[in-house]
Amino acid sequence: MNVLATIFNFISQQILNVPAYIIGLVAAVGLIALKKNVGQIISGALKAAMGYLILQAGASVVSGSLNPFGQLILKATGAHGAIATNEVIVAQAAKDFGASSAYIVVISFVLMLLLARFTPLKYVFLTGHHMVFMSTLLALVLSFGFGAKNSWLVVGLGAILMAVIMVATPSFAQPFMNRITGSDQIAIGHFGTLSYVVSGALGTVVGKKSKSTEDINFSKNTSFLRDSMVSTTVLMIVLYLVFAVIGAFALPAKVAFSVFPSAPKDYGAYFMAAFGQALQFGIGIAIILYGVRLILGELVPAFQGIAKKVVPGAKPALDIPIVFPYGSNASLIGFLSSFVGGLVALAVIAVWLGPMWGLALILPVPHFFGGGGAGVFGNATGGRKGAILGGFVTGIIITILPAMLMTVMGSYGLKNATFSDSDFCWYGLIAGKLSSFGPVAGTISLLIVAAVIFGLACLWQVKVVNKGWVPGAAHAAFIESVKKQEDAEREAERAAEKAAKKAAKAAAAAKA
Amino acid sequence: MDILCVCGHGIGTSVLLKVNVESVASDLDMDVNVTTADIGAAKGTADASDLVMTSPQLAPQLDGVTTPIETVNNFMDTDEIKAILEKYDD
């Protein structure tokens, strides 16, 4: 008997408590289900497990580069600064909540397949990294709400909440997706849906007679921003140097220099230390993403293979870049206006809200995807005006909401990273606030919330999506009329050219 | 043959493209080994594969790569992927 207990103890403590090993086992099970050969199963499981360990290694690099940054902001402005980047906060939280979040991913995936199979919400959420982020977020806020002792409640409730949000958000965005893609084949599976729907809705209001972003000719010099590693690092260099300058003016030299571990002796070395730390941030993100890539390369094909068998014909809900081809200029415009919106919101928090609510300063790093996506949604329903306004509002949303989310993140609320995309924030806020009522009341109220969201999504799906409603009809009609007008103009030009040629020929013939 | 699927981050769209390429290749009975990369790493690793697949927006950034590059407009459109793979099926 004792031998058995020892073995169980060993498995539960040494294997099932280590997130990397759970992820590896999940990958192995998925690959076995896909009937891969032994070599592929072993390499897949190893890659997934090592991917998780690489992610944690990247987290320590990022944390190291952010520490001086946070110090600098705190000493120079008196405010608590944080970077809203999902990858960073998830990697930092992996040690404490990795095991719970791995279980939430697996259980919620099964629940999602059941929902897709038996309810009107026929979506299969396939954006793997967002599953990892959402599960980590739920594990984190529920653990702080319920206390660490209730880990099984955290996993069970977290899985239910996550399954609901995975089928509900694609449904809410679907009419807009149909307008963007011009078909009803793909759904969006990205936890920035609130921003996208708001952006699409604003577009219908402001952009009835606004031209499309896609007629604008951007210079080739902006295309380097499409490389996420470059755009992230460039933004970080700018932010780091801005606060280094503020620090240089606001602080005595000794205090400012002491922020950096390299202990610079003069201002030249001080600014180069800031520059170096910004590059370190970019390196850390690159390491984290490499780990994420290894994990997803094994998990997503397995998940999709299983989904195809269980729910044939369900719509795949995919990552936001899937809409970028339908509006590549719109995504760039959305990204830039989101960045501006973020800076405006940052100023508002710093000057006015911060002291009142004690909010952290959220520095805009990941506007690329959220803002870019909002730009595409806004352009689809409201042209250039929609893209600009949608991006701007998204920037405000993903600056203020992450700051509010930090109030329910327990000890993690004091660190220098938080979640960024809008759905993480509102969902996490609700989960965090309600779970603080304790295990019983918190569980009941959160189940009610899940039921309400699920019910609304079903209603929306049956009454709106399945009826074929597509927003932005007025704008689409305008775009059509502009096209017709342009075509007519072109025809007229051609006719005029032809007439001129004829006249010239006739003149030549007359001469001869 | 070795195929490299590329997107901006190397974690979203390229993984889905990989899944679809693998399923199309198995329908065509082609023996493929598909890897994913972000645009930054792709420049360095593209030469080690026989074919690079990416979106039209990212293709210009892979200038100077000697491996053939094919652009895919809709990563979920298996017919489009099939048309590309058939070109390389020998």
Boltz contact constraints between the chains, C-beta under 6 A:
constraints:
  - contact:
      token1: [A, 129]
      token2: [B, 11]
      max_distance: 6.0
  - contact:
      token1: [A, 186]
      token2: [B, 76]
      max_distance: 6.0
  - contact:
      token1: [A, 226]
      token2: [B, 8]
      max_distance: 6.0
  - contact:
      token1: [A, 227]
      token2: [B, 39]
      max_distance: 6.0
  - contact:
      token1: [A, 227]
      token2: [B, 40]
      max_distance: 6.0
  - contact:
      token1: [A, 228]
      token2: [B, 8]
      max_distance: 6.0
  - contact:
      token1: [A, 228]
      token2: [B, 9]
      max_distance: 6.0
  - contact:
      token1: [A, 229]
      token2: [B, 40]
      max_distance: 6.0
  - contact:
      token1: [A, 292]
      token2: [B, 11]
      max_distance: 6.0
  - contact:
      token1: [A, 293]
      token2: [B, 10]
      max_distance: 6.0
  - contact:
      token1: [A, 293]
      token2: [B, 11]
      max_distance: 6.0
  - contact:
      token1: [A, 296]
      token2: [B, 11]
      max_distance: 6.0
  - contact:
      token1: [A, 296]
      token2: [B, 15]
      max_distance: 6.0
  - contact:
      token1: [A, 297]
      token2: [B, 36]
      max_distance: 6.0
  - contact:
      token1: [A, 300]
      token2: [B, 15]
      max_distance: 6.0
  - contact:
      token1: [A, 301]
      token2: [B, 19]
      max_distance: 6.0
  - contact:
      token1: [A, 304]
      token2: [B, 19]
      max_distance: 6.0
  - contact:
      token1: [A, 319]
      token2: [B, 12]
      max_distance: 6.0
  - contact:
      token1: [A, 319]
      token2: [B, 13]
      max_distance: 6.0
  - contact:
      token1: [A, 321]
      token2: [B, 12]
      max_distance: 6.0
  - contact:
      token1: [A, 321]
      token2: [B, 13]
      max_distance: 6.0
  - contact:
      token1: [A, 325]
      token2: [B, 55]
      max_distance: 6.0
  - contact:
      token1: [A, 325]
      token2: [B, 73]
      max_distance: 6.0
  - contact:
      token1: [A, 328]
      token2: [B, 57]
      max_distance: 6.0
